[in-house]
Amino acid sequence: MGVEQRLAELGIELPGVAVPVAAYVPAVLDGDRVYTSGQLPFVSGALPATGKVGDGHGLVPAEDAKEYARIAVLNALAAAASVIGSLDRVVRVVKVTGFVASEPSFTGQPGVINGASELLGEVFGEAGSHARSAVGVAVLPLDAPVEVELILAVSPEA
């Protein structure tokens, strides 16, 4: 089963490619690799939440942030598709880098970025197994709670 068919089976529709918020492109194809820029969890052009992830009043709960990581990786897949035409060309998810805007005592970054990793496993199966970094940072662009970037191995264009 192809990736595009698997997305349909899961009821997942890729969003439009998020408009860059600075001087960069959403994704670059270099040989047999696609590198995405860091993608925020935009939904219809807006962030569903802003702020730091942690426990307590005024913070983004980790479970919500996990869902935002899932949204961010869908945006990254849309960016990748924009330069390769079809996600059916992806042969391997090589690397995921996830950034979590974290309240200073928050140490649950791996659990948050699992939102991205788990979705990639659902979509790509074994080819979705990847190396990963989950990094806590003081702040992200536009005060987003999470940001995700991908490196994908792709087959030659048919």
N, CA and C atoms as a LAMMPS dump frame, in Angstrom:
ITEM: TIMESTEP
0
ITEM: NUMBER OF ATOMS
474
ITEM: BOX BOUNDS ff ff ff
-5.0000000000000000e+02 5.0000000000000000e+02
-5.0000000000000000e+02 5.0000000000000000e+02
-5.0000000000000000e+02 5.0000000000000000e+02
ITEM: ATOMS id mol type element x y z
1 1 1 N 0.845 -1.181 0
2 1 2 C 0 0 0
3 1 3 C 0.891 1.244 0
4 2 1 N 0.56 2.207 -0.843
5 2 2 C 1.318 3.441 -0.921
6 2 3 C 1.011 4.364 0.254
7 3 1 N 1.874 5.317 0.457
8 3 2 C 1.716 6.269 1.554
9 3 3 C 0.467 7.111 1.359
10 4 1 N 0.236 7.557 0.147
11 4 2 C -0.96 8.382 -0.114
12 4 3 C -2.227 7.589 0.224
13 5 1 N -2.256 6.301 -0.142
14 5 2 C -3.407 5.453 0.164
15 5 3 C -3.527 5.239 1.674
16 6 1 N -2.407 5.074 2.344
17 6 2 C -2.41 4.877 3.8
18 6 3 C -2.948 6.122 4.506
19 7 1 N -2.559 7.306 4.051
20 7 2 C -3.095 8.543 4.634
21 7 3 C -4.612 8.58 4.493
22 8 1 N -5.108 8.229 3.318
23 8 2 C -6.558 8.218 3.084
24 8 3 C -7.236 7.208 4.002
25 9 1 N -6.618 6.034 4.153
26 9 2 C -7.172 5 5.028
27 9 3 C -7.263 5.483 6.474
28 10 1 N -6.279 6.271 6.893
29 10 2 C -6.264 6.817 8.256
30 10 3 C -7.155 8.051 8.41
31 11 1 N -7.733 8.506 7.289
32 11 2 C -8.576 9.698 7.341
33 11 3 C -7.782 10.976 7.502
34 12 1 N -6.536 10.952 7.034
35 12 2 C -5.657 12.117 7.17
36 12 3 C -5.519 12.801 5.828
37 13 1 N -5.812 14.089 5.818
38 13 2 C -5.611 14.904 4.629
39 13 3 C -4.484 15.873 4.939
40 14 1 N -3.475 15.904 4.083
41 14 2 C -2.373 16.83 4.306
42 14 3 C -2.863 18.257 4.159
43 15 1 N -2.382 19.141 5.028
44 15 2 C -2.754 20.555 4.9
45 15 3 C -2.01 21.184 3.732
46 16 1 N -2.378 22.409 3.391
47 16 2 C -1.591 23.173 2.437
48 16 3 C -0.235 23.461 3.063
49 17 1 N 0.734 23.765 2.237
50 17 2 C 2.071 24.07 2.746
51 17 3 C 2.017 25.403 3.492
52 18 1 N 2.537 25.385 4.712
53 18 2 C 2.553 26.599 5.527
54 18 3 C 3.45 27.646 4.883
55 19 1 N 2.987 28.876 4.866
56 19 2 C 3.766 29.977 4.314
57 19 3 C 4.93 30.27 5.262
58 20 1 N 6.156 30.34 4.744
59 20 2 C 7.302 30.637 5.618
60 20 3 C 7.115 31.97 6.349
61 21 1 N 7.59 32.009 7.592
62 21 2 C 7.465 33.228 8.388
63 21 3 C 8.755 34.057 8.348
64 22 1 N 9.734 33.639 7.543
65 22 2 C 10.995 34.372 7.408
66 22 3 C 11.61 34.009 6.053
67 23 1 N 12.913 34.214 5.896
68 23 2 C 13.597 34.019 4.611
69 23 3 C 14.107 32.589 4.467
70 24 1 N 13.227 31.666 4.085
71 24 2 C 13.59 30.273 3.857
72 24 3 C 12.506 29.626 3.008
73 25 1 N 12.746 28.407 2.557
74 25 2 C 11.733 27.643 1.832
75 25 3 C 11.274 26.495 2.728
76 26 1 N 10.062 25.998 2.55
77 26 2 C 9.545 24.938 3.418
78 26 3 C 10.307 23.62 3.35
79 27 1 N 10.871 23.282 2.179
80 27 2 C 11.599 22.018 2.031
81 27 3 C 12.547 22.118 0.85
82 28 1 N 13.61 21.306 0.914
83 28 2 C 14.595 21.248 -0.159
84 28 3 C 14.846 19.781 -0.491
85 29 1 N 14.837 19.473 -1.786
86 29 2 C 15.215 18.145 -2.273
87 29 3 C 16.672 18.227 -2.706
88 30 1 N 17.51 17.367 -2.124
89 30 2 C 18.928 17.321 -2.471
90 30 3 C 19.282 15.863 -2.728
91 31 1 N 19.36 15.492 -3.991
92 31 2 C 19.638 14.101 -4.341
93 31 3 C 18.5 13.206 -3.902
94 32 1 N 18.806 12.239 -3.027
95 32 2 C 17.775 11.317 -2.561
96 32 3 C 17.299 11.654 -1.148
97 33 1 N 17.468 12.907 -0.739
98 33 2 C 17.022 13.342 0.596
99 33 3 C 16.174 14.604 0.485
100 34 1 N 15.141 14.656 1.312
101 34 2 C 14.355 15.869 1.481
102 34 3 C 14.609 16.367 2.891
103 35 1 N 14.92 17.644 2.989
104 35 2 C 15.123 18.303 4.276
105 35 3 C 14.016 19.328 4.427
106 36 1 N 13.226 19.204 5.489
107 36 2 C 12.197 20.214 5.702
108 36 3 C 12.713 21.26 6.673
109 37 1 N 12.226 22.468 6.489
110 37 2 C 12.453 23.502 7.488
111 37 3 C 11.629 23.134 8.701
112 38 1 N 11.956 23.706 9.831
113 38 2 C 11.143 23.48 11.018
114 38 3 C 9.714 23.917 10.756
115 39 1 N 8.783 23.056 11.081
116 39 2 C 7.37 23.345 10.839
117 39 3 C 6.644 23.522 12.168
118 40 1 N 5.856 24.581 12.236
119 40 2 C 5.042 24.855 13.419
120 40 3 C 3.686 24.17 13.25
121 41 1 N 2.916 24.058 14.318
122 41 2 C 1.621 23.367 14.224
123 41 3 C 0.485 24.263 13.718
124 42 1 N 0.707 24.895 12.569
125 42 2 C -0.336 25.738 11.997
126 42 3 C -1.541 24.908 11.592
127 43 1 N -2.724 25.424 11.891
128 43 2 C -3.991 24.861 11.431
129 43 3 C -4.73 26.01 10.765
130 44 1 N -4.97 25.879 9.463
131 44 2 C -5.626 26.95 8.7
132 44 3 C -4.924 28.291 8.894
133 45 1 N -3.6 28.272 8.92
134 45 2 C -2.821 29.493 8.994
135 45 3 C -2.625 30.086 10.374
136 46 1 N -3.126 29.419 11.405
137 46 2 C -2.995 29.955 12.768
138 46 3 C -2.493 28.876 13.718
139 47 1 N -1.839 29.313 14.775
140 47 2 C -1.398 28.373 15.809
141 47 3 C -2.572 28.076 16.739
142 48 1 N -2.812 26.795 17.061
143 48 2 C -3.921 26.456 17.959
144 48 3 C -3.649 26.871 19.406
145 49 1 N -2.386 27.077 19.745
146 49 2 C -2.018 27.507 21.097
147 49 3 C -0.635 28.135 21.023
148 50 1 N -0.327 28.948 21.994
149 50 2 C 1.01 29.518 22.116
150 50 3 C 1.479 29.363 23.55
151 51 1 N 2.777 29.504 23.729
152 51 2 C 3.332 29.477 25.071
153 51 3 C 4.219 28.278 25.331
154 52 1 N 4.644 28.199 26.552
155 52 2 C 5.563 27.145 26.982
156 52 3 C 4.803 25.91 27.451
157 53 1 N 5.432 24.765 27.259
158 53 2 C 4.848 23.491 27.663
159 53 3 C 5.276 23.187 29.096
160 54 1 N 4.334 22.719 29.89
161 54 2 C 4.625 22.35 31.268
162 54 3 C 3.349 22.084 32.033
163 55 1 N 3.493 21.918 33.326
164 55 2 C 2.351 21.662 34.2
165 55 3 C 2.046 22.933 34.98
166 56 1 N 0.8 23.341 34.948
167 56 2 C 0.421 24.497 35.743
168 56 3 C -0.372 25.513 34.956
169 57 1 N -0.906 26.455 35.681
170 57 2 C -1.758 27.501 35.111
171 57 3 C -0.994 28.317 34.059
172 58 1 N -1.619 28.529 32.914
173 58 2 C -1.033 29.344 31.866
174 58 3 C -0.043 28.633 30.977
175 59 1 N 0.195 27.344 31.218
176 59 2 C 1.124 26.576 30.399
177 59 3 C 0.368 25.635 29.465
178 60 1 N 1.005 25.27 28.374
179 60 2 C 0.417 24.32 27.432
180 60 3 C 0.63 22.919 27.995
181 61 1 N -0.441 22.168 28.243
182 61 2 C -0.282 20.806 28.777
183 61 3 C 0.481 19.905 27.798
184 62 1 N 1.269 18.994 28.333
185 62 2 C 2.07 18.097 27.506
186 62 3 C 1.217 17.299 26.525
187 63 1 N 0.044 16.837 26.936
188 63 2 C -0.817 16.067 26.023
189 63 3 C -1.28 16.916 24.853
190 64 1 N -1.576 18.202 25.102
191 64 2 C -1.939 19.103 24.005
192 64 3 C -0.741 19.3 23.084
193 65 1 N 0.43 19.502 23.669
194 65 2 C 1.647 19.706 22.881
195 65 3 C 1.963 18.486 22.027
196 66 1 N 1.671 17.292 22.541
197 66 2 C 1.875 16.063 21.762
198 66 3 C 1.017 16.101 20.503
199 67 1 N -0.221 16.561 20.624
200 67 2 C -1.102 16.7 19.463
201 67 3 C -0.555 17.759 18.507
202 68 1 N 0.007 18.839 19.043
203 68 2 C 0.581 19.882 18.19
204 68 3 C 1.804 19.353 17.443
205 69 1 N 2.567 18.447 18.05
206 69 2 C 3.692 17.827 17.348
207 69 3 C 3.186 16.986 16.185
208 70 1 N 2.068 16.339 16.376
209 70 2 C 1.44 15.557 15.301
210 70 3 C 1.033 16.479 14.144
211 71 1 N 0.456 17.625 14.476
212 71 2 C 0.053 18.593 13.455
213 71 3 C 1.291 19.14 12.739
214 72 1 N 2.336 19.452 13.498
215 72 2 C 3.557 19.995 12.906
216 72 3 C 4.184 19.002 11.929
217 73 1 N 4.158 17.706 12.26
218 73 2 C 4.749 16.728 11.339
219 73 3 C 3.886 16.575 10.086
220 74 1 N 2.596 16.767 10.189
221 74 2 C 1.766 16.777 8.974
222 74 3 C 2.143 17.958 8.091
223 75 1 N 2.414 19.103 8.71
224 75 2 C 2.867 20.257 7.941
225 75 3 C 4.218 19.972 7.286
226 76 1 N 5.096 19.259 7.986
227 76 2 C 6.387 18.889 7.41
228 76 3 C 6.202 17.928 6.233
229 77 1 N 5.278 16.992 6.356
230 77 2 C 5.01 16.066 5.244
231 77 3 C 4.437 16.816 4.048
232 78 1 N 3.591 17.804 4.292
233 78 2 C 3.054 18.62 3.2
234 78 3 C 4.187 19.378 2.505
235 79 1 N 5.126 19.91 3.295
236 79 2 C 6.273 20.622 2.722
237 79 3 C 7.103 19.668 1.865
238 80 1 N 7.333 18.455 2.365
239 80 2 C 8.091 17.463 1.606
240 80 3 C 7.38 17.113 0.307
241 81 1 N 6.085 16.882 0.384
242 81 2 C 5.307 16.531 -0.807
243 81 3 C 5.377 17.639 -1.856
244 82 1 N 5.502 18.885 -1.402
245 82 2 C 5.544 20.002 -2.348
246 82 3 C 6.792 19.978 -3.23
247 83 1 N 7.857 19.312 -2.783
248 83 2 C 9.078 19.26 -3.593
249 83 3 C 9.297 17.904 -4.259
250 84 1 N 8.568 16.867 -3.844
251 84 2 C 8.755 15.546 -4.482
252 84 3 C 7.512 15.066 -5.229
253 85 1 N 6.418 15.805 -5.121
254 85 2 C 5.209 15.442 -5.855
255 85 3 C 4.298 14.493 -5.123
256 86 1 N 4.83 13.405 -4.605
257 86 2 C 4.014 12.411 -3.903
258 86 3 C 4.815 11.798 -2.769
259 87 1 N 4.147 11.631 -1.644
260 87 2 C 4.805 10.973 -0.511
261 87 3 C 5.047 9.492 -0.778
262 88 1 N 4.482 8.964 -1.848
263 88 2 C 4.765 7.576 -2.228
264 88 3 C 6.246 7.396 -2.579
265 89 1 N 6.957 8.476 -2.843
266 89 2 C 8.398 8.401 -3.142
267 89 3 C 9.246 8.24 -1.882
268 90 1 N 8.665 8.457 -0.709
269 90 2 C 9.443 8.346 0.531
270 90 3 C 9.734 6.874 0.804
271 91 1 N 11.009 6.553 0.951
272 91 2 C 11.397 5.175 1.252
273 91 3 C 11.806 5.008 2.709
274 92 1 N 12.077 6.119 3.394
275 92 2 C 12.513 6.03 4.792
276 92 3 C 12.428 7.395 5.455
277 93 1 N 11.919 7.423 6.668
278 93 2 C 12.049 8.604 7.513
279 93 3 C 13.4 8.437 8.202
280 94 1 N 14.337 9.311 7.906
281 94 2 C 15.703 9.177 8.401
282 94 3 C 15.845 9.811 9.779
283 95 1 N 15.373 11.058 9.924
284 95 2 C 15.604 11.797 11.165
285 95 3 C 14.457 12.751 11.435
286 96 1 N 14.074 12.823 12.695
287 96 2 C 13.096 13.792 13.184
288 96 3 C 13.799 14.626 14.25
289 97 1 N 13.688 15.929 14.116
290 97 2 C 14.164 16.824 15.172
291 97 3 C 12.952 17.601 15.666
292 98 1 N 12.698 17.494 16.953
293 98 2 C 11.565 18.18 17.555
294 98 3 C 12.033 19.142 18.625
295 99 1 N 11.467 20.33 18.603
296 99 2 C 11.782 21.357 19.594
297 99 3 C 10.531 21.637 20.408
298 100 1 N 10.692 21.728 21.71
299 100 2 C 9.565 21.982 22.599
300 100 3 C 9.886 23.225 23.425
301 101 1 N 9.074 24.265 23.292
302 101 2 C 9.234 25.455 24.129
303 101 3 C 8.827 25.037 25.535
304 102 1 N 9.796 24.987 26.432
305 102 2 C 9.573 24.336 27.723
306 102 3 C 9.701 25.295 28.896
307 103 1 N 8.776 25.142 29.808
308 103 2 C 8.898 25.786 31.118
309 103 3 C 10.155 25.178 31.74
310 104 1 N 10.967 25.947 32.486
311 104 2 C 12.284 25.466 32.924
312 104 3 C 12.322 24.104 33.621
313 105 1 N 11.294 23.725 34.348
314 105 2 C 11.348 22.432 35.044
315 105 3 C 10.757 21.282 34.226
316 106 1 N 10.259 21.554 33.025
317 106 2 C 9.627 20.52 32.209
318 106 3 C 10.689 19.634 31.567
319 107 1 N 10.553 18.314 31.72
320 107 2 C 11.512 17.361 31.154
321 107 3 C 10.836 16.309 30.269
322 108 1 N 9.615 16.566 29.862
323 108 2 C 8.87 15.586 29.082
324 108 3 C 8.933 15.781 27.583
325 109 1 N 10.003 16.4 27.072
326 109 2 C 10.119 16.645 25.631
327 109 3 C 9.984 15.369 24.798
328 110 1 N 10.598 14.231 25.205
329 110 2 C 10.435 13.02 24.389
330 110 3 C 8.97 12.598 24.231
331 111 1 N 8.182 12.705 25.284
332 111 2 C 6.775 12.341 25.199
333 111 3 C 6.001 13.252 24.267
334 112 1 N 6.34 14.53 24.267
335 112 2 C 5.683 15.487 23.37
336 112 3 C 5.993 15.135 21.919
337 113 1 N 7.262 14.914 21.613
338 113 2 C 7.657 14.648 20.228
339 113 3 C 7.21 13.26 19.777
340 114 1 N 6.817 12.41 20.716
341 114 2 C 6.199 11.137 20.328
342 114 3 C 4.972 11.364 19.45
343 115 1 N 4.315 12.505 19.596
344 115 2 C 3.169 12.8 18.725
345 115 3 C 3.567 12.746 17.264
346 116 1 N 4.731 13.277 16.941
347 116 2 C 5.241 13.236 15.566
348 116 3 C 5.697 11.826 15.206
349 117 1 N 6.477 11.212 16.079
350 117 2 C 7.038 9.886 15.792
351 117 3 C 5.955 8.827 15.617
352 118 1 N 4.953 8.86 16.477
353 118 2 C 3.876 7.861 16.387
354 118 3 C 3.1 8.005 15.085
355 119 1 N 2.843 9.235 14.667
356 119 2 C 2.135 9.434 13.404
357 119 3 C 2.963 8.907 12.233
358 120 1 N 4.261 9.169 12.239
359 120 2 C 5.119 8.668 11.163
360 120 3 C 5.106 7.146 11.119
361 121 1 N 5.056 6.498 12.265
362 121 2 C 4.947 5.045 12.306
363 121 3 C 3.632 4.557 11.731
364 122 1 N 2.533 5.257 12.06
365 122 2 C 1.213 4.892 11.527
366 122 3 C 1.191 5.005 10.007
367 123 1 N 1.808 6.047 9.486
368 123 2 C 1.75 6.33 8.054
369 123 3 C 2.735 5.485 7.255
370 124 1 N 3.981 5.364 7.733
371 124 2 C 5.031 4.729 6.95
372 124 3 C 5.373 3.311 7.393
373 125 1 N 4.796 2.841 8.493
374 125 2 C 5.141 1.514 8.983
375 125 3 C 6.597 1.451 9.378
376 126 1 N 7.267 0.349 9.05
377 126 2 C 8.683 0.163 9.409
378 126 3 C 9.557 1.276 8.832
379 127 1 N 9.223 1.774 7.65
380 127 2 C 10.001 2.855 7.028
381 127 3 C 9.885 4.158 7.81
382 128 1 N 8.946 4.207 8.752
383 128 2 C 8.779 5.39 9.587
384 128 3 C 9.653 5.39 10.83
385 129 1 N 10.36 4.266 11.105
386 129 2 C 11.291 4.219 12.243
387 129 3 C 12.453 5.147 11.931
388 130 1 N 12.847 5.968 12.885
389 130 2 C 13.802 7.021 12.586
390 130 3 C 14.694 7.35 13.781
391 131 1 N 15.799 8.002 13.48
392 131 2 C 16.615 8.627 14.523
393 131 3 C 15.885 9.907 14.927
394 132 1 N 16.14 10.385 16.166
395 132 2 C 15.364 11.528 16.627
396 132 3 C 16.088 12.309 17.707
397 133 1 N 15.819 13.597 17.736
398 133 2 C 16.197 14.459 18.849
399 133 3 C 14.943 15.164 19.322
400 134 1 N 14.781 15.279 20.633
401 134 2 C 13.667 16.02 21.238
402 134 3 C 14.297 17.023 22.192
403 135 1 N 14.264 18.283 21.805
404 135 2 C 15.042 19.312 22.48
405 135 3 C 14.128 20.336 23.144
406 136 1 N 14.41 20.633 24.388
407 136 2 C 13.7 21.697 25.087
408 136 3 C 14.39 23.022 24.818
409 137 1 N 13.601 24.039 24.478
410 137 2 C 14.145 25.367 24.192
411 137 3 C 13.351 26.422 24.96
412 138 1 N 13.941 27.607 25.081
413 138 2 C 13.305 28.692 25.84
414 138 3 C 12.096 29.265 25.112
415 139 1 N 12.194 29.404 23.813
416 139 2 C 11.095 29.982 23.04
417 139 3 C 11.252 29.564 21.583
418 140 1 N 10.127 29.494 20.876
419 140 2 C 10.104 29.161 19.448
420 140 3 C 9.469 30.312 18.674
421 141 1 N 9.638 30.354 17.358
422 141 2 C 9.029 31.423 16.566
423 141 3 C 7.526 31.542 16.825
424 142 1 N 7.058 32.772 16.866
425 142 2 C 5.641 33.097 17.072
426 142 3 C 5.099 32.56 18.393
427 143 1 N 5.988 32.202 19.316
428 143 2 C 5.635 31.645 20.624
429 143 3 C 4.944 30.285 20.501
430 144 1 N 5.261 29.548 19.413
431 144 2 C 4.697 28.204 19.211
432 144 3 C 5.198 27.267 20.305
433 145 1 N 4.371 26.305 20.711
434 145 2 C 4.817 25.349 21.729
435 145 3 C 5.751 24.269 21.193
436 146 1 N 5.645 23.936 19.891
437 146 2 C 6.485 22.894 19.294
438 146 3 C 6.877 23.269 17.872
439 147 1 N 7.959 22.644 17.41
440 147 2 C 8.419 22.774 16.03
441 147 3 C 9.051 21.434 15.651
442 148 1 N 8.804 20.973 14.418
443 148 2 C 9.311 19.675 13.972
444 148 3 C 9.928 19.824 12.588
445 149 1 N 11.091 19.177 12.399
446 149 2 C 11.694 19.113 11.07
447 149 3 C 12.033 17.665 10.741
448 150 1 N 12.083 17.362 9.453
449 150 2 C 12.304 15.995 8.98
450 150 3 C 13.449 15.914 7.984
451 151 1 N 14.078 14.756 7.949
452 151 2 C 14.947 14.356 6.845
453 151 3 C 14.367 13.038 6.334
454 152 1 N 14.044 13.009 5.041
455 152 2 C 13.42 11.843 4.417
456 152 3 C 14.284 11.33 3.273
457 153 1 N 14.419 10.023 3.155
458 153 2 C 15.054 9.402 1.985
459 153 3 C 13.953 9.144 0.957
460 154 1 N 14.237 9.482 -0.297
461 154 2 C 13.23 9.314 -1.348
462 154 3 C 13.796 8.543 -2.528
463 155 1 N 12.907 7.887 -3.24
464 155 2 C 13.291 7.158 -4.451
465 155 3 C 13.425 8.152 -5.606
466 156 1 N 14.162 7.753 -6.664
467 156 2 C 14.271 8.628 -7.832
468 156 3 C 12.889 8.898 -8.429
469 157 1 N 12.769 10.032 -9.083
470 157 2 C 11.499 10.375 -9.721
471 157 3 C 11.188 9.373 -10.826
472 158 1 N 9.95 8.942 -10.875
473 158 2 C 9.549 7.937 -11.869
474 158 3 C 9.374 8.539 -13.24
